[in-house]
């Protein structure tokens, strides 16, 4: 069902496009690559051998990783595709 100037299926297309954008973002930020660091790049503490073996390319220690993971990620809460509904608000 179309509403206003939108064509049939426009809402589903926007949802699908948003999902694809997020998947692409996740793939580009998949994780560490290259050789593992022996010391954390943030706090300079030694990274245990077991962590370097478990996660190839690791650059930060467990404590710094936990702090980074627990920090809130701020993202823009706007509709980048500019739907009519977002312009009316």
PyMOL Python script that loads the backbone (N, CA, C, O; Angstrom):
from pymol import cmd

cmd.read_pdbstr("""\
ATOM      1  N   UNK A   1       0.837  -1.168   0.000  1.00  0.00           N
ATOM      2  CA  UNK A   1       0.000   0.000   0.000  1.00  0.00           C
ATOM      3  C   UNK A   1       0.892   1.243   0.000  1.00  0.00           C
ATOM      4  O   UNK A   1       1.774   1.402   0.843  1.00  0.00           O
ATOM      5  N   UNK A   2       0.633   2.110  -0.965  1.00  0.00           N
ATOM      6  CA  UNK A   2       1.406   3.339  -1.059  1.00  0.00           C
ATOM      7  C   UNK A   2       0.666   4.463  -0.366  1.00  0.00           C
ATOM      8  O   UNK A   2      -0.564   4.467  -0.318  1.00  0.00           O
ATOM      9  N   UNK A   3       1.399   5.406   0.165  1.00  0.00           N
ATOM     10  CA  UNK A   3       0.770   6.550   0.814  1.00  0.00           C
ATOM     11  C   UNK A   3       1.430   7.819   0.342  1.00  0.00           C
ATOM     12  O   UNK A   3       2.657   7.916   0.320  1.00  0.00           O
ATOM     13  N   UNK A   4       0.608   8.814  -0.043  1.00  0.00           N
ATOM     14  CA  UNK A   4       1.177  10.076  -0.489  1.00  0.00           C
ATOM     15  C   UNK A   4       1.947   9.895  -1.778  1.00  0.00           C
ATOM     16  O   UNK A   4       1.423   9.332  -2.739  1.00  0.00           O
ATOM     17  N   UNK A   5       3.189  10.367  -1.813  1.00  0.00           N
ATOM     18  CA  UNK A   5       4.003  10.272  -3.022  1.00  0.00           C
ATOM     19  C   UNK A   5       4.821   8.991  -3.076  1.00  0.00           C
ATOM     20  O   UNK A   5       5.519   8.738  -4.059  1.00  0.00           O
ATOM     21  N   UNK A   6       4.740   8.196  -2.045  1.00  0.00           N
ATOM     22  CA  UNK A   6       5.556   6.978  -1.997  1.00  0.00           C
ATOM     23  C   UNK A   6       4.975   5.903  -2.906  1.00  0.00           C
ATOM     24  O   UNK A   6       3.757   5.782  -3.037  1.00  0.00           O
ATOM     25  N   UNK A   7       5.839   5.137  -3.524  1.00  0.00           N
ATOM     26  CA  UNK A   7       5.378   4.034  -4.366  1.00  0.00           C
ATOM     27  C   UNK A   7       5.125   2.805  -3.500  1.00  0.00           C
ATOM     28  O   UNK A   7       5.508   2.776  -2.331  1.00  0.00           O
ATOM     29  N   UNK A   8       4.490   1.809  -4.064  1.00  0.00           N
ATOM     30  CA  UNK A   8       4.230   0.565  -3.336  1.00  0.00           C
ATOM     31  C   UNK A   8       5.542  -0.057  -2.874  1.00  0.00           C
ATOM     32  O   UNK A   8       6.494  -0.147  -3.650  1.00  0.00           O
ATOM     33  N   UNK A   9       5.597  -0.486  -1.619  1.00  0.00           N
ATOM     34  CA  UNK A   9       6.776  -1.151  -1.074  1.00  0.00           C
ATOM     35  C   UNK A   9       7.890  -0.220  -0.647  1.00  0.00           C
ATOM     36  O   UNK A   9       8.985  -0.687  -0.335  1.00  0.00           O
ATOM     37  N   UNK A  10       7.650   1.088  -0.622  1.00  0.00           N
ATOM     38  CA  UNK A  10       8.707   2.038  -0.288  1.00  0.00           C
ATOM     39  C   UNK A  10       9.216   1.854   1.141  1.00  0.00           C
ATOM     40  O   UNK A  10      10.411   1.988   1.406  1.00  0.00           O
ATOM     41  N   UNK A  11       8.304   1.547   2.053  1.00  0.00           N
ATOM     42  CA  UNK A  11       8.721   1.359   3.448  1.00  0.00           C
ATOM     43  C   UNK A  11       9.634   0.149   3.547  1.00  0.00           C
ATOM     44  O   UNK A  11      10.677   0.211   4.198  1.00  0.00           O
ATOM     45  N   UNK A  12       9.256  -0.947   2.911  1.00  0.00           N
ATOM     46  CA  UNK A  12      10.100  -2.148   2.948  1.00  0.00           C
ATOM     47  C   UNK A  12      11.442  -1.916   2.276  1.00  0.00           C
ATOM     48  O   UNK A  12      12.461  -2.436   2.731  1.00  0.00           O
ATOM     49  N   UNK A  13      11.456  -1.142   1.201  1.00  0.00           N
ATOM     50  CA  UNK A  13      12.722  -0.829   0.539  1.00  0.00           C
ATOM     51  C   UNK A  13      13.634  -0.026   1.464  1.00  0.00           C
ATOM     52  O   UNK A  13      14.842  -0.259   1.506  1.00  0.00           O
ATOM     53  N   UNK A  14      13.058   0.913   2.199  1.00  0.00           N
ATOM     54  CA  UNK A  14      13.865   1.716   3.111  1.00  0.00           C
ATOM     55  C   UNK A  14      14.409   0.866   4.249  1.00  0.00           C
ATOM     56  O   UNK A  14      15.565   1.019   4.643  1.00  0.00           O
ATOM     57  N   UNK A  15      13.580  -0.030   4.778  1.00  0.00           N
ATOM     58  CA  UNK A  15      14.045  -0.928   5.843  1.00  0.00           C
ATOM     59  C   UNK A  15      15.185  -1.797   5.321  1.00  0.00           C
ATOM     60  O   UNK A  15      16.212  -1.949   5.983  1.00  0.00           O
ATOM     61  N   UNK A  16      14.998  -2.365   4.137  1.00  0.00           N
ATOM     62  CA  UNK A  16      16.032  -3.222   3.543  1.00  0.00           C
ATOM     63  C   UNK A  16      17.321  -2.429   3.291  1.00  0.00           C
ATOM     64  O   UNK A  16      18.416  -2.937   3.536  1.00  0.00           O
ATOM     65  N   UNK A  17      17.198  -1.198   2.806  1.00  0.00           N
ATOM     66  CA  UNK A  17      18.380  -0.366   2.558  1.00  0.00           C
ATOM     67  C   UNK A  17      19.106  -0.043   3.859  1.00  0.00           C
ATOM     68  O   UNK A  17      20.336  -0.040   3.901  1.00  0.00           O
ATOM     69  N   UNK A  18      18.351   0.228   4.920  1.00  0.00           N
ATOM     70  CA  UNK A  18      18.975   0.502   6.222  1.00  0.00           C
ATOM     71  C   UNK A  18      19.723  -0.716   6.739  1.00  0.00           C
ATOM     72  O   UNK A  18      20.818  -0.592   7.287  1.00  0.00           O
ATOM     73  N   UNK A  19      19.133  -1.889   6.565  1.00  0.00           N
ATOM     74  CA  UNK A  19      19.797  -3.133   6.988  1.00  0.00           C
ATOM     75  C   UNK A  19      21.073  -3.338   6.189  1.00  0.00           C
ATOM     76  O   UNK A  19      22.111  -3.682   6.756  1.00  0.00           O
ATOM     77  N   UNK A  20      21.007  -3.132   4.888  1.00  0.00           N
ATOM     78  CA  UNK A  20      22.189  -3.314   4.042  1.00  0.00           C
ATOM     79  C   UNK A  20      23.293  -2.319   4.407  1.00  0.00           C
ATOM     80  O   UNK A  20      24.473  -2.671   4.404  1.00  0.00           O
ATOM     81  N   UNK A  21      22.913  -1.081   4.719  1.00  0.00           N
ATOM     82  CA  UNK A  21      23.905  -0.087   5.150  1.00  0.00           C
ATOM     83  C   UNK A  21      24.614  -0.527   6.422  1.00  0.00           C
ATOM     84  O   UNK A  21      25.836  -0.421   6.528  1.00  0.00           O
ATOM     85  N   UNK A  22      23.847  -1.021   7.384  1.00  0.00           N
ATOM     86  CA  UNK A  22      24.433  -1.462   8.653  1.00  0.00           C
ATOM     87  C   UNK A  22      25.330  -2.680   8.451  1.00  0.00           C
ATOM     88  O   UNK A  22      26.404  -2.764   9.046  1.00  0.00           O
ATOM     89  N   UNK A  23      24.900  -3.618   7.620  1.00  0.00           N
ATOM     90  CA  UNK A  23      25.735  -4.788   7.332  1.00  0.00           C
ATOM     91  C   UNK A  23      27.038  -4.379   6.655  1.00  0.00           C
ATOM     92  O   UNK A  23      28.099  -4.916   6.972  1.00  0.00           O
ATOM     93  N   UNK A  24      26.962  -3.436   5.731  1.00  0.00           N
ATOM     94  CA  UNK A  24      28.177  -2.953   5.067  1.00  0.00           C
ATOM     95  C   UNK A  24      29.109  -2.282   6.069  1.00  0.00           C
ATOM     96  O   UNK A  24      30.324  -2.471   6.015  1.00  0.00           O
ATOM     97  N   UNK A  25      28.534  -1.490   6.993  1.00  0.00           N
ATOM     98  CA  UNK A  25      29.353  -0.842   8.021  1.00  0.00           C
ATOM     99  C   UNK A  25      30.039  -1.876   8.897  1.00  0.00           C
ATOM    100  O   UNK A  25      31.215  -1.734   9.232  1.00  0.00           O
ATOM    101  N   UNK A  26      29.304  -2.916   9.266  1.00  0.00           N
ATOM    102  CA  UNK A  26      29.881  -3.962  10.113  1.00  0.00           C
ATOM    103  C   UNK A  26      30.987  -4.726   9.388  1.00  0.00           C
ATOM    104  O   UNK A  26      31.988  -5.101  10.000  1.00  0.00           O
ATOM    105  N   UNK A  27      30.813  -4.954   8.101  1.00  0.00           N
ATOM    106  CA  UNK A  27      31.835  -5.691   7.340  1.00  0.00           C
ATOM    107  C   UNK A  27      33.118  -4.884   7.211  1.00  0.00           C
ATOM    108  O   UNK A  27      34.211  -5.449   7.255  1.00  0.00           O
ATOM    109  N   UNK A  28      32.999  -3.568   7.050  1.00  0.00           N
ATOM    110  CA  UNK A  28      34.206  -2.754   6.915  1.00  0.00           C
ATOM    111  C   UNK A  28      34.929  -2.590   8.241  1.00  0.00           C
ATOM    112  O   UNK A  28      36.132  -2.328   8.258  1.00  0.00           O
ATOM    113  N   UNK A  29      34.218  -2.738   9.349  1.00  0.00           N
ATOM    114  CA  UNK A  29      34.816  -2.636  10.680  1.00  0.00           C
ATOM    115  C   UNK A  29      34.807  -4.010  11.346  1.00  0.00           C
ATOM    116  O   UNK A  29      34.537  -4.123  12.542  1.00  0.00           O
ATOM    117  N   UNK A  30      35.101  -5.051  10.570  1.00  0.00           N
ATOM    118  CA  UNK A  30      34.978  -6.428  11.045  1.00  0.00           C
ATOM    119  C   UNK A  30      35.887  -6.733  12.226  1.00  0.00           C
ATOM    120  O   UNK A  30      35.515  -7.530  13.087  1.00  0.00           O
ATOM    121  N   UNK A  31      37.029  -6.144  12.291  1.00  0.00           N
ATOM    122  CA  UNK A  31      37.911  -6.428  13.410  1.00  0.00           C
ATOM    123  C   UNK A  31      39.356  -6.200  13.055  1.00  0.00           C
ATOM    124  O   UNK A  31      39.673  -5.672  11.990  1.00  0.00           O
ATOM    125  N   UNK A  32      40.227  -6.600  13.952  1.00  0.00           N
ATOM    126  CA  UNK A  32      41.644  -6.356  13.744  1.00  0.00           C
ATOM    127  C   UNK A  32      42.204  -7.164  12.578  1.00  0.00           C
ATOM    128  O   UNK A  32      41.714  -8.248  12.262  1.00  0.00           O
ATOM    129  N   UNK A  33      43.214  -6.631  11.962  1.00  0.00           N
ATOM    130  CA  UNK A  33      43.896  -7.330  10.882  1.00  0.00           C
ATOM    131  C   UNK A  33      45.391  -7.075  11.020  1.00  0.00           C
ATOM    132  O   UNK A  33      45.811  -6.104  11.648  1.00  0.00           O
ATOM    133  N   UNK A  34      46.177  -7.948  10.433  1.00  0.00           N
ATOM    134  CA  UNK A  34      47.620  -7.800  10.486  1.00  0.00           C
ATOM    135  C   UNK A  34      48.216  -8.490  11.697  1.00  0.00           C
ATOM    136  O   UNK A  34      47.605  -9.382  12.286  1.00  0.00           O
ATOM    137  N   UNK A  35      49.390  -8.077  12.052  1.00  0.00           N
ATOM    138  CA  UNK A  35      50.115  -8.691  13.159  1.00  0.00           C
ATOM    139  C   UNK A  35      49.657  -8.123  14.505  1.00  0.00           C
ATOM    140  O   UNK A  35      49.396  -6.927  14.634  1.00  0.00           O
ATOM    141  N   UNK A  36      49.566  -8.996  15.493  1.00  0.00           N
ATOM    142  CA  UNK A  36      49.160  -8.571  16.833  1.00  0.00           C
ATOM    143  C   UNK A  36      50.253  -7.732  17.479  1.00  0.00           C
ATOM    144  O   UNK A  36      51.444  -7.945  17.252  1.00  0.00           O
ATOM    145  N   UNK A  37      49.823  -6.784  18.280  1.00  0.00           N
ATOM    146  CA  UNK A  37      50.765  -5.961  19.029  1.00  0.00           C
ATOM    147  C   UNK A  37      51.155  -6.682  20.318  1.00  0.00           C
ATOM    148  O   UNK A  37      50.354  -7.431  20.875  1.00  0.00           O
ATOM    149  N   UNK A  38      52.350  -6.465  20.781  1.00  0.00           N
ATOM    150  CA  UNK A  38      52.790  -7.081  22.034  1.00  0.00           C
ATOM    151  C   UNK A  38      52.358  -6.252  23.231  1.00  0.00           C
ATOM    152  O   UNK A  38      52.226  -6.771  24.340  1.00  0.00           O
ATOM    153  N   UNK A  39      52.135  -4.945  23.004  1.00  0.00           N
ATOM    154  CA  UNK A  39      51.693  -4.047  24.064  1.00  0.00           C
ATOM    155  C   UNK A  39      50.474  -3.272  23.568  1.00  0.00           C
ATOM    156  O   UNK A  39      50.360  -2.965  22.381  1.00  0.00           O
ATOM    157  N   UNK A  40      49.579  -2.967  24.479  1.00  0.00           N
ATOM    158  CA  UNK A  40      48.340  -2.248  24.176  1.00  0.00           C
ATOM    159  C   UNK A  40      48.663  -0.869  23.611  1.00  0.00           C
ATOM    160  O   UNK A  40      49.514  -0.158  24.145  1.00  0.00           O
ATOM    161  N   UNK A  41      47.981  -0.495  22.529  1.00  0.00           N
ATOM    162  CA  UNK A  41      48.231   0.812  21.922  1.00  0.00           C
ATOM    163  C   UNK A  41      47.598   1.942  22.731  1.00  0.00           C
ATOM    164  O   UNK A  41      47.925   3.108  22.509  1.00  0.00           O
ATOM    165  N   UNK A  42      46.703   1.624  23.662  1.00  0.00           N
ATOM    166  CA  UNK A  42      46.053   2.659  24.458  1.00  0.00           C
ATOM    167  C   UNK A  42      46.728   2.865  25.813  1.00  0.00           C
ATOM    168  O   UNK A  42      46.967   4.003  26.217  1.00  0.00           O
ATOM    169  N   UNK A  43      47.035   1.780  26.515  1.00  0.00           N
ATOM    170  CA  UNK A  43      47.599   1.931  27.871  1.00  0.00           C
ATOM    171  C   UNK A  43      49.038   1.407  27.982  1.00  0.00           C
ATOM    172  O   UNK A  43      49.664   1.559  29.031  1.00  0.00           O
ATOM    173  N   UNK A  44      49.556   0.809  26.945  1.00  0.00           N
ATOM    174  CA  UNK A  44      50.928   0.301  26.859  1.00  0.00           C
ATOM    175  C   UNK A  44      51.233  -0.867  27.793  1.00  0.00           C
ATOM    176  O   UNK A  44      52.399  -1.188  28.024  1.00  0.00           O
ATOM    177  N   UNK A  45      50.177  -1.513  28.338  1.00  0.00           N
ATOM    178  CA  UNK A  45      50.371  -2.731  29.130  1.00  0.00           C
ATOM    179  C   UNK A  45      50.627  -3.902  28.176  1.00  0.00           C
ATOM    180  O   UNK A  45      50.152  -3.887  27.041  1.00  0.00           O
ATOM    181  N   UNK A  46      51.376  -4.919  28.630  1.00  0.00           N
ATOM    182  CA  UNK A  46      51.610  -6.086  27.769  1.00  0.00           C
ATOM    183  C   UNK A  46      50.300  -6.833  27.479  1.00  0.00           C
ATOM    184  O   UNK A  46      49.445  -6.974  28.354  1.00  0.00           O
ATOM    185  N   UNK A  47      50.163  -7.306  26.235  1.00  0.00           N
ATOM    186  CA  UNK A  47      49.006  -8.115  25.846  1.00  0.00           C
ATOM    187  C   UNK A  47      49.418  -9.575  26.010  1.00  0.00           C
ATOM    188  O   UNK A  47      50.420  -9.996  25.431  1.00  0.00           O
ATOM    189  N   UNK A  48      48.662 -10.361  26.791  1.00  0.00           N
ATOM    190  CA  UNK A  48      49.041 -11.758  27.026  1.00  0.00           C
ATOM    191  C   UNK A  48      49.111 -12.566  25.721  1.00  0.00           C
ATOM    192  O   UNK A  48      48.355 -12.322  24.781  1.00  0.00           O
ATOM    193  N   UNK A  49      50.015 -13.509  25.690  1.00  0.00           N
ATOM    194  CA  UNK A  49      50.210 -14.356  24.514  1.00  0.00           C
ATOM    195  C   UNK A  49      48.930 -15.090  24.129  1.00  0.00           C
ATOM    196  O   UNK A  49      48.634 -15.255  22.946  1.00  0.00           O
ATOM    197  N   UNK A  50      48.170 -15.531  25.136  1.00  0.00           N
ATOM    198  CA  UNK A  50      46.924 -16.255  24.849  1.00  0.00           C
ATOM    199  C   UNK A  50      45.940 -15.366  24.086  1.00  0.00           C
ATOM    200  O   UNK A  50      45.262 -15.839  23.174  1.00  0.00           O
ATOM    201  N   UNK A  51      45.857 -14.093  24.449  1.00  0.00           N
ATOM    202  CA  UNK A  51      44.956 -13.165  23.740  1.00  0.00           C
ATOM    203  C   UNK A  51      45.442 -12.931  22.324  1.00  0.00           C
ATOM    204  O   UNK A  51      44.639 -12.881  21.392  1.00  0.00           O
ATOM    205  N   UNK A  52      46.750 -12.788  22.149  1.00  0.00           N
ATOM    206  CA  UNK A  52      47.290 -12.580  20.803  1.00  0.00           C
ATOM    207  C   UNK A  52      47.061 -13.790  19.916  1.00  0.00           C
ATOM    208  O   UNK A  52      46.842 -13.645  18.713  1.00  0.00           O
ATOM    209  N   UNK A  53      47.109 -14.994  20.502  1.00  0.00           N
ATOM    210  CA  UNK A  53      46.855 -16.218  19.730  1.00  0.00           C
ATOM    211  C   UNK A  53      45.364 -16.369  19.403  1.00  0.00           C
ATOM    212  O   UNK A  53      45.003 -16.844  18.326  1.00  0.00           O
ATOM    213  N   UNK A  54      44.510 -15.963  20.334  1.00  0.00           N
ATOM    214  CA  UNK A  54      43.064 -16.125  20.140  1.00  0.00           C
ATOM    215  C   UNK A  54      42.494 -15.122  19.144  1.00  0.00           C
ATOM    216  O   UNK A  54      41.566 -15.443  18.402  1.00  0.00           O
ATOM    217  N   UNK A  55      43.044 -13.910  19.124  1.00  0.00           N
ATOM    218  CA  UNK A  55      42.529 -12.847  18.250  1.00  0.00           C
ATOM    219  C   UNK A  55      43.682 -12.305  17.402  1.00  0.00           C
ATOM    220  O   UNK A  55      44.385 -11.389  17.828  1.00  0.00           O
ATOM    221  N   UNK A  56      43.878 -12.862  16.213  1.00  0.00           N
ATOM    222  CA  UNK A  56      44.957 -12.368  15.356  1.00  0.00           C
ATOM    223  C   UNK A  56      44.767 -10.891  15.028  1.00  0.00           C
ATOM    224  O   UNK A  56      43.669 -10.463  14.672  1.00  0.00           O
ATOM    225  N   UNK A  57      45.828 -10.125  15.148  1.00  0.00           N
ATOM    226  CA  UNK A  57      45.781  -8.703  14.842  1.00  0.00           C
ATOM    227  C   UNK A  57      45.319  -7.824  15.984  1.00  0.00           C
ATOM    228  O   UNK A  57      45.064  -6.637  15.780  1.00  0.00           O
ATOM    229  N   UNK A  58      45.206  -8.378  17.187  1.00  0.00           N
ATOM    230  CA  UNK A  58      44.728  -7.605  18.334  1.00  0.00           C
ATOM    231  C   UNK A  58      45.727  -6.492  18.666  1.00  0.00           C
ATOM    232  O   UNK A  58      46.942  -6.687  18.620  1.00  0.00           O
ATOM    233  N   UNK A  59      45.176  -5.318  19.003  1.00  0.00           N
ATOM    234  CA  UNK A  59      46.025  -4.161  19.302  1.00  0.00           C
ATOM    235  C   UNK A  59      45.807  -3.607  20.702  1.00  0.00           C
ATOM    236  O   UNK A  59      46.610  -2.801  21.174  1.00  0.00           O
ATOM    237  N   UNK A  60      44.718  -4.029  21.388  1.00  0.00           N
ATOM    238  CA  UNK A  60      44.427  -3.495  22.714  1.00  0.00           C
ATOM    239  C   UNK A  60      44.245  -4.632  23.718  1.00  0.00           C
ATOM    240  O   UNK A  60      43.882  -5.750  23.352  1.00  0.00           O
ATOM    241  N   UNK A  61      44.505  -4.325  24.984  1.00  0.00           N
ATOM    242  CA  UNK A  61      44.392  -5.326  26.045  1.00  0.00           C
ATOM    243  C   UNK A  61      42.922  -5.557  26.415  1.00  0.00           C
ATOM    244  O   UNK A  61      42.036  -4.853  25.930  1.00  0.00           O
ATOM    245  N   UNK A  62      42.679  -6.527  27.256  1.00  0.00           N
ATOM    246  CA  UNK A  62      41.311  -6.883  27.654  1.00  0.00           C
ATOM    247  C   UNK A  62      40.631  -5.732  28.382  1.00  0.00           C
ATOM    248  O   UNK A  62      39.469  -5.432  28.108  1.00  0.00           O
ATOM    249  N   UNK A  63      41.338  -5.081  29.309  1.00  0.00           N
ATOM    250  CA  UNK A  63      40.738  -3.977  30.062  1.00  0.00           C
ATOM    251  C   UNK A  63      40.308  -2.839  29.141  1.00  0.00           C
ATOM    252  O   UNK A  63      39.203  -2.315  29.280  1.00  0.00           O
ATOM    253  N   UNK A  64      41.161  -2.458  28.215  1.00  0.00           N
ATOM    254  CA  UNK A  64      40.818  -1.377  27.282  1.00  0.00           C
ATOM    255  C   UNK A  64      39.681  -1.800  26.350  1.00  0.00           C
ATOM    256  O   UNK A  64      38.829  -0.981  26.005  1.00  0.00           O
ATOM    257  N   UNK A  65      39.661  -3.058  25.944  1.00  0.00           N
ATOM    258  CA  UNK A  65      38.582  -3.557  25.090  1.00  0.00           C
ATOM    259  C   UNK A  65      37.248  -3.511  25.826  1.00  0.00           C
ATOM    260  O   UNK A  65      36.229  -3.145  25.241  1.00  0.00           O
ATOM    261  N   UNK A  66      37.250  -3.882  27.105  1.00  0.00           N
ATOM    262  CA  UNK A  66      36.017  -3.828  27.885  1.00  0.00           C
ATOM    263  C   UNK A  66      35.531  -2.396  28.057  1.00  0.00           C
ATOM    264  O   UNK A  66      34.330  -2.138  27.969  1.00  0.00           O
ATOM    265  N   UNK A  67      36.443  -1.465  28.300  1.00  0.00           N
ATOM    266  CA  UNK A  67      36.052  -0.055  28.423  1.00  0.00           C
ATOM    267  C   UNK A  67      35.477   0.466  27.113  1.00  0.00           C
ATOM    268  O   UNK A  67      34.484   1.194  27.111  1.00  0.00           O
ATOM    269  N   UNK A  68      36.098   0.097  26.008  1.00  0.00           N
ATOM    270  CA  UNK A  68      35.636   0.546  24.694  1.00  0.00           C
ATOM    271  C   UNK A  68      34.261  -0.054  24.370  1.00  0.00           C
ATOM    272  O   UNK A  68      33.398   0.627  23.816  1.00  0.00           O
ATOM    273  N   UNK A  69      34.067  -1.329  24.719  1.00  0.00           N
ATOM    274  CA  UNK A  69      32.795  -1.993  24.434  1.00  0.00           C
ATOM    275  C   UNK A  69      31.658  -1.465  25.295  1.00  0.00           C
ATOM    276  O   UNK A  69      30.506  -1.462  24.861  1.00  0.00           O
ATOM    277  N   UNK A  70      31.964  -1.021  26.504  1.00  0.00           N
ATOM    278  CA  UNK A  70      30.909  -0.541  27.394  1.00  0.00           C
ATOM    279  C   UNK A  70      30.560   0.927  27.145  1.00  0.00           C
ATOM    280  O   UNK A  70      29.537   1.404  27.636  1.00  0.00           O
ATOM    281  N   UNK A  71      31.386   1.645  26.398  1.00  0.00           N
ATOM    282  CA  UNK A  71      31.111   3.050  26.105  1.00  0.00           C
ATOM    283  C   UNK A  71      29.949   3.153  25.124  1.00  0.00           C
ATOM    284  O   UNK A  71      29.883   2.382  24.167  1.00  0.00           O
ATOM    285  N   UNK A  72      29.032   4.092  25.347  1.00  0.00           N
ATOM    286  CA  UNK A  72      27.896   4.238  24.425  1.00  0.00           C
ATOM    287  C   UNK A  72      28.353   4.734  23.055  1.00  0.00           C
ATOM    288  O   UNK A  72      29.260   5.559  22.950  1.00  0.00           O
ATOM    289  N   UNK A  73      27.714   4.220  22.016  1.00  0.00           N
ATOM    290  CA  UNK A  73      28.013   4.629  20.649  1.00  0.00           C
ATOM    291  C   UNK A  73      26.907   5.578  20.206  1.00  0.00           C
ATOM    292  O   UNK A  73      25.738   5.198  20.139  1.00  0.00           O
ATOM    293  N   UNK A  74      27.285   6.801  19.909  1.00  0.00           N
ATOM    294  CA  UNK A  74      26.311   7.785  19.478  1.00  0.00           C
ATOM    295  C   UNK A  74      26.204   7.766  17.958  1.00  0.00           C
ATOM    296  O   UNK A  74      27.202   7.860  17.244  1.00  0.00           O
ATOM    297  N   UNK A  75      24.983   7.643  17.489  1.00  0.00           N
ATOM    298  CA  UNK A  75      24.736   7.686  16.049  1.00  0.00           C
ATOM    299  C   UNK A  75      23.657   8.713  15.794  1.00  0.00           C
ATOM    300  O   UNK A  75      22.817   8.975  16.655  1.00  0.00           O
ATOM    301  N   UNK A  76      23.682   9.284  14.628  1.00  0.00           N
ATOM    302  CA  UNK A  76      22.665  10.266  14.266  1.00  0.00           C
ATOM    303  C   UNK A  76      21.318   9.570  14.184  1.00  0.00           C
ATOM    304  O   UNK A  76      21.203   8.509  13.571  1.00  0.00           O
ATOM    305  N   UNK A  77      20.306  10.154  14.794  1.00  0.00           N
ATOM    306  CA  UNK A  77      18.981   9.571  14.773  1.00  0.00           C
ATOM    307  C   UNK A  77      18.112  10.187  13.697  1.00  0.00           C
ATOM    308  O   UNK A  77      16.928  10.444  13.917  1.00  0.00           O
ATOM    309  N   UNK A  78      18.696  10.424  12.530  1.00  0.00           N
ATOM    310  CA  UNK A  78      17.934  11.042  11.450  1.00  0.00           C
ATOM    311  C   UNK A  78      17.715  10.053  10.329  1.00  0.00           C
ATOM    312  O   UNK A  78      18.439   9.067  10.193  1.00  0.00           O
ATOM    313  N   UNK A  79      16.722  10.330   9.543  1.00  0.00           N
ATOM    314  CA  UNK A  79      16.428   9.517   8.384  1.00  0.00           C
ATOM    315  C   UNK A  79      17.236  10.077   7.217  1.00  0.00           C
ATOM    316  O   UNK A  79      16.872  11.102   6.641  1.00  0.00           O
ATOM    317  N   UNK A  80      18.317   9.412   6.875  1.00  0.00           N
ATOM    318  CA  UNK A  80      19.202   9.910   5.834  1.00  0.00           C
ATOM    319  C   UNK A  80      18.560   9.854   4.451  1.00  0.00           C
ATOM    320  O   UNK A  80      18.988  10.561   3.538  1.00  0.00           O
ATOM    321  N   UNK A  81      17.564   9.039   4.296  1.00  0.00           N
ATOM    322  CA  UNK A  81      16.953   8.879   2.981  1.00  0.00           C
ATOM    323  C   UNK A  81      15.897   9.953   2.710  1.00  0.00           C
ATOM    324  O   UNK A  81      15.374  10.039   1.600  1.00  0.00           O
ATOM    325  N   UNK A  82      15.585  10.767   3.713  1.00  0.00           N
ATOM    326  CA  UNK A  82      14.706  11.904   3.513  1.00  0.00           C
ATOM    327  C   UNK A  82      13.271  11.546   3.165  1.00  0.00           C
ATOM    328  O   UNK A  82      12.704  12.114   2.232  1.00  0.00           O
ATOM    329  N   UNK A  83      12.681  10.624   3.891  1.00  0.00           N
ATOM    330  CA  UNK A  83      11.292  10.282   3.609  1.00  0.00           C
ATOM    331  C   UNK A  83      10.387  11.459   3.951  1.00  0.00           C
ATOM    332  O   UNK A  83      10.759  12.332   4.735  1.00  0.00           O
ATOM    333  N   UNK A  84       9.210  11.475   3.362  1.00  0.00           N
ATOM    334  CA  UNK A  84       8.259  12.556   3.588  1.00  0.00           C
ATOM    335  C   UNK A  84       7.904  12.667   5.062  1.00  0.00           C
ATOM    336  O   UNK A  84       7.788  13.776   5.585  1.00  0.00           O
ATOM    337  N   UNK A  85       7.730  11.535   5.742  1.00  0.00           N
ATOM    338  CA  UNK A  85       7.359  11.564   7.154  1.00  0.00           C
ATOM    339  C   UNK A  85       8.414  12.263   8.005  1.00  0.00           C
ATOM    340  O   UNK A  85       8.069  12.995   8.933  1.00  0.00           O
ATOM    341  N   UNK A  86       9.697  12.047   7.703  1.00  0.00           N
ATOM    342  CA  UNK A  86      10.736  12.662   8.518  1.00  0.00           C
ATOM    343  C   UNK A  86      10.795  14.176   8.275  1.00  0.00           C
ATOM    344  O   UNK A  86      11.228  14.923   9.152  1.00  0.00           O
ATOM    345  N   UNK A  87      10.375  14.620   7.127  1.00  0.00           N
ATOM    346  CA  UNK A  87      10.403  16.047   6.815  1.00  0.00           C
ATOM    347  C   UNK A  87       9.234  16.780   7.466  1.00  0.00           C
ATOM    348  O   UNK A  87       9.298  17.991   7.678  1.00  0.00           O
ATOM    349  N   UNK A  88       8.174  16.054   7.781  1.00  0.00           N
ATOM    350  CA  UNK A  88       7.006  16.695   8.377  1.00  0.00           C
ATOM    351  C   UNK A  88       7.149  16.927   9.858  1.00  0.00           C
ATOM    352  O   UNK A  88       6.398  17.722  10.423  1.00  0.00           O
ATOM    353  N   UNK A  89       8.090  16.260  10.515  1.00  0.00           N
ATOM    354  CA  UNK A  89       8.230  16.374  11.969  1.00  0.00           C
ATOM    355  C   UNK A  89       8.944  17.631  12.365  1.00  0.00           C
ATOM    356  O   UNK A  89       9.143  17.878  13.555  1.00  0.00           O
TER     357      UNK A  89
END
""", "prot")
cmd.dss("prot")
cmd.show_as("cartoon", "prot")
cmd.util.cbc("prot")
cmd.orient("prot")
